[in-house]
Amino acid sequence: MSQSSLPPPEARRRAEVLRSQLKHHAYLYHVLDDPQIPDGAYDALFHELRGLEETWPQLATADSPTRRVGGHPLAAFAPAAHLDPMLSLKNAFGPGDVADFDRQVREGLGIEGEMDYLAGPKLDGLAIALLYRQGVLVRAATRGDGQQGEEVTAQVSTIRTVPTVLQGDDIPSLLEVRGEVCMLRAAFEAFNRQAREREEKTFANPRNAAAGSLRQLDWRVTAQRPLVLFCHGLGKVEGELPEGQHRVMERMRAWGLPICPRQEVVKGVEGCLAFHARLLADRDLLEYEVDGAVYKVDRLADRERLGARIREPRWAVAHKFPPREAITTVRDIEIQVGRTGALTPVARLEPVVVGGVTVSNATLHNFQELNRKGVQPGDRVAVRRAGDVIPEVVGVVEALSVRVPMAVPTRCPVCGAAVEQPAGEVVARCTGGLVCPAQRREAIRHFASRRALDIEGLGDKLVDSLLNSGLIDTVADLYRLKERRSELAALERMADKSADNLIEALERSRSLPLHRFLFALGVREVGEATARNLADHFRQLSAIEEAGRGELEGVPDVGPKVAAHIEAFFRSPENRAVVERLKAVSRHWQQAEPVVDSSARPLAGRTVVVTGTLQTMTRQQAKVRLEGLGARVSGSVSKRTAFVVAGENPGSKKTTAEVLGVRVVTEAELLRMIGSPEG
Ligand code: IVH
């Protein structure tokens, strides 16, 4: 199609539709922090419009979303004009796009050889500009439309890692720092879990959580949200700067600014693609949400020569990851009964690929959540899958019919027992206990799971056929399978070899220690950490069985609620019968792991994380010493972490710990705990 030909009416109409849809969705996204379509769907509309406007430039209107950067600021915040416009980034969706970018850069500069790029993660948060005058934070602003944003100084000042005064003496008199406000993934999940429990609005993704938390007129609300800031560049500067961006970043770090992690200088397209592959492989391990890699020409003089287009600089590109969200149709909504009887509405979906994995079921969490989102069979919905988190329905994109709320059933859909939902709780539960086939099945699956008794070969399908054939009824029956070996081998998909393997795995499981057995029993709210604490404290199964609530509450992590669950579990006649039969086949289940010398293993059962640079030893040496004291040393912080040892430049693990309320200790405190490195 030649550029001069007139646009056909369909193209004109389509462009209008696209423009109005894009404006609507940009408003939902940027202003209300409540997107209703995934980012990928927005990008697709945007691309279609840009394609039409490129083919027929006459179609492009002055207010087209392709010429704008973001959304309008909310009237209630004070407007803040940026000293330099806050631009957007052009997207690259594959190696071809990256190669095009690199070629345009080299052509623009007249360079034959390989370029140096500063590669880093594209953080999925809210863009922020911090203005420092004489090293003092005078203003923080959101991006807004790129020219003018909203003043959020009070809100940003509540983020603990943001310095209000910069350190050092080579600080430019005026410095505009650009960065991203993010909510760490663990904090985002925790926030949504709590919001669901309180029947409050959940956020669709960490980006919206960050945006919604920062754009609170009352900064005290912001202060309660676990936000972090990562700086990735500078806007206007009055003063001297080093030549390469990576040197600028080092300088920024020295001033005390929290710098975007994982930035490195790479060479040419190959370097960029290798960086992308490494980052993508680590995506689910990162503590913050990343939706791609950003490559920026490192030399500042080259950036200046390349300049910018309307929305985006020519010297940078965002190489996107596969989206975490997709749109699909709900085939049906079913109710699943979990191990503890919790009823969970689950959407059965037209299979759809999300982040590289095919998803055909997604949780709706509970009935309140289901009805708040108003999901019904036939609806088009957005589905989100992030790493090992269970896929969830984010919201309805296109509703099929009138909304009819779905009532909580009064009877369990599996066993017909009464369903109860105590006042103030969002979870409805089947009261059938182990009489309920669904609870029984989930209890057996849990018992056999890897972190429980690790019974290899006892997968979900086999559990079902063992139950259906009547070979087992409870977990205790598993240990009688060796007497019924021929019946076991005759089951569908089984053979002599697999039957022998299963019997062997069952034999092995008898030798695991008390904490694994306790966890395997599946007492409500007794996770791995609590099971370990109980085993460490009581040492014998019989002591736990007999313990009263008061005594149970003396164990770390065990509050009144958990104590009541433990007591109730061991008082139940059905459970007692199963536990007695298990005791009869137990080898080590009834005792905690032997302690060589309890004073020498003060950290037994505790998980510790070491981060940053230590002065008196390497991290590896610290690990060996901590393990010698019984600790498990892990690479990532969770709320189960006992404490985090933070050296110099600790980075985001320390932040995560602070956000999750996990204790952070200095190297000096660690030395006091473990003695001197030589000792
Ligand atoms: S550099 C000229 N680096 O993505 C724009 N931006 O889509 C230079 N973003 O507004 C931006 N991570 O808020 C840059 N490592 C990173 C980033 C990043 C996230 C945001 C930024 C920008 C938006 C553009």
Boltz pocket constraint, residues with backbone or C-beta under 6 A from the ligand:
constraints:
  - pocket:
      binder: B
      contacts: [[A, 86], [A, 87], [A, 88], [A, 89], [A, 120], [A, 121], [A, 122], [A, 123], [A, 124], [A, 125], [A, 126], [A, 127], [A, 128], [A, 143], [A, 179], [A, 180], [A, 232], [A, 233], [A, 260], [A, 294], [A, 312], [A, 313], [A, 316], [A, 318]]
      max_distance: 6.0
